[in-house]
Amino acid sequence: MAATAPQPSSPPSPPSPLTAWLAARPVWLVAVLAALAAAAVAESFTLLARGAGVEMVAAGVGEDEATAIAVGAVARSVVLWSLGGIVLAVLLERLARRAVRGAGRPARVFAVCAGTFTILSLAGPGFAPHTADSTQAVLACTHLLAGAVVIPVVARRLACL
């Protein structure tokens, strides 16, 4: 059996411009900007659905009749529900910086928690009474779009710790 010479390790590649930009910003700012971007994406998708003829009328849990979903309501809801994710991201950052036991992977913890919450949030549109299937589908897609915008960006920033 022939021995192979150890291969010299290549120097680490420099971070991408996006990673460098994220790493230079506070976690709370990255999370807020991601939430605002997600709100814009989700509201734009809702506006496209409205333009395609989807009637955006839904009833909340316990309501007897559906009411119209106002333009801007989806964006407002994304920002409101993102506050929990922003608080979680900042808390994970602080725990990681203080080397608290179990806080060694803040990006992974955030991604798992936020991803789980996103999946659980699909129950809202799924169980909305007196709501057309097309509206339920659009609302479910807005949840997934918001998660697809926020989670990778904030997790990538937390990975820079």
Secondary structure, DSSP 4 states (H G I P E B T S, - for coil): -PPPPPPPPPPPPPPPHHHHHHHTS-HHHHHHHHHHHHHHHHHHHHHHHHHTT---EE--TT-SS-EEPPTTHHHHHHHHHHHHHHHHHHHHHHHHHTT-TT-S-HHHHHHHHHHHHHHHHTHHHHT-TT--HHHHHHHHHHHHHHHHHHHHHHHHHHTT-
